[in-house]
Amino acid sequence: MQYQSTRDSSLRVSASEAIVRGLAPQSGLFVPECFPRADLEGWKHLSYPALAQKVLAGYLTDYRADFLQDATETTYGAAFGGNAGRTVKVQDGLYALELWHGPTCAFKDYALQLMPKLLVEAKHNLDRRETTRILVATSGDTGKAALAGYAGLEGIGIQVFYPNAGTSEIQRLQMATQTGDNVQVYAVQGNFDDAQTGVKKVFADESVAQELAGRNICLSSANSINWGRLAPQIVYYFYAYFRLVEQGAVAWGAPVDFCVPTGNFGDILAGYYAKQMGLPVGKLVCASNKNNVLTDFIRTGTYDARRTFYKTASPSMDILISSNLERLLFHLSGSSEKVRGWMQELAQTGVYTVDAETLAKIQEHFAAGFAGDEEGAAEIRTRFAQDNYLCDTHTAVAFRVAEECRREAPMVVLSTASPFKFPRDVLSALGSTAPESDFAAMAALTKKTGVQAPQSLRELDKLPVRFTQVIEPDNIRAAALG
Ligand SMILES: *Cc1c(COP(=O)(O)O)cnc(C)c1O
């Protein structure tokens, strides 16, 4: 299996190279040249790690089988407490695929616990001996998931930059208490944009690359456009489908719809890959918050990013440019020329419109809807009152949209974060006044609902804080060179 670029279909690289390089030339994204065929009968009874190995082996064809077996077992076994891909019934025909039983209680663990191992092995496969230094700008969730994934790995260091006073108390402590000799965490004076712009500047700075090259260090990013982050997410669509069949919720071979709380379009795109591999997926429903650029796009074919950016109660979905959409456009239009044109228009004018044929194909596979903060809060309340099911603010958006889009097929909502990662918002949604402190809110949420908080979050205020440094955005460069 070789990889093409969304902006140059003549390019061909191996999986290892796609993962080491991250981005293709001219800002293209690497995509597989075809979809490996799923062996549904052979896979239906596999454990999560064993299934992950099968799915990934179809895409990462230059990786050794024993490496994939070992990596998937150590990633998705005990580290997920045996709950990887856990699928629970919320009501008849409505299910939650709970993706937050990993070490940092967010779905990003599925990708960020495995990708670092894929990167180390890719360097091995390509005989590259340099040290990799990962720089991450984060508004909260990605930082901890990346730190946890890269900590302690050989030949790799990671530096995370988050906005000082811009994250929740829990998110800050999750990062500041991270263990490992190869991790660094900095609070940046300013907001997320200041941190992100500072990190982008460092990536674009030739003098930084040169100085680091002299020390045999190569910069890299952990963001969600790397193929190594996308591929691991395909697995749980299969796993959830098999569990629904087991529970008698769907007949073997009949379609299931999935509703996905969406930001950068990575999670939902993985569902499209599963479908192309042969999984009976009906509609993939794209759920957005008030930043509903994707809802409009899927309904009309016009992607218009020229709009107000809202900060919402589902911050990981506060995105106006969804990078991974480019991969879908490449697969559906089959043309890197078209994709290049649309992406150029987006960069230059903030808007583009796809042709009617491409739009028809998008609508064949995808539906879309959105929900504001109030609707999301009402959904948290209703799901708990009616179904005794507690969900977080991101998942609530998807439940709301799922209701609008439900058909005869069973609907699976992807639940992307533990409700205890956002305890104050969830508690307010349930009608209680939230205390200032996240930890007090966590305890109050448990008292109100009887649901235990994950241990890793509960014990966070007992761990030693290792990182307290606050730097100016201008000093990100010096930190990256340190
Ligand atoms: C990142 C994230 C999302 C959005 O996922 P994408 O792959 O960016 O679409 C949704 N919910 C939570 C909790 C997240 O952390």
The ligand as an SDF file (V2000), in Angstrom:
LIG
                    3D

 15 15  0  0  0  0  0  0  0  0999 V2000
  -10.8290   16.5720   19.2420 C   0  0  0  0  0  0  0  0  0  0  0  0
  -12.1900   16.3640   19.8100 C   0  0  0  0  0  0  0  0  0  0  0  0
  -13.3420   16.3220   18.9880 C   0  0  0  0  0  0  0  0  0  0  0  0
  -13.2980   16.5560   17.4860 C   0  0  0  0  0  0  0  0  0  0  0  0
  -12.6580   15.5300   16.7690 O   0  0  0  0  0  0  0  0  0  0  0  0
  -12.1330   15.7860   15.2830 P   0  0  0  0  0  0  0  0  0  0  0  0
  -11.4120   14.5610   14.8990 O   0  0  0  0  0  0  0  0  0  0  0  0
  -11.2230   16.9910   15.3860 O   0  0  0  0  0  0  0  0  0  0  0  0
  -13.3240   16.0800   14.4310 O   0  0  0  0  0  0  0  0  0  0  0  0
  -14.5720   16.0820   19.5960 C   0  0  0  0  0  0  0  0  0  0  0  0
  -14.6720   15.9140   20.9350 N   0  0  0  0  0  0  0  0  0  0  0  0
  -13.5990   15.9550   21.7420 C   0  0  0  0  0  0  0  0  0  0  0  0
  -13.7850   15.7790   23.2180 C   0  0  0  0  0  0  0  0  0  0  0  0
  -12.3210   16.1690   21.2210 C   0  0  0  0  0  0  0  0  0  0  0  0
  -11.2570   16.2190   22.0460 O   0  0  0  0  0  0  0  0  0  0  0  0
  1  2  1  0
  2  3  1  0
  2 14  2  0
  3  4  1  0
  3 10  2  0
  4  5  1  0
  5  6  1  0
  6  7  2  0
  6  8  1  0
  6  9  1  0
 10 11  1  0
 11 12  2  0
 12 13  1  0
 12 14  1  0
 14 15  1  0
M  END
$$$$
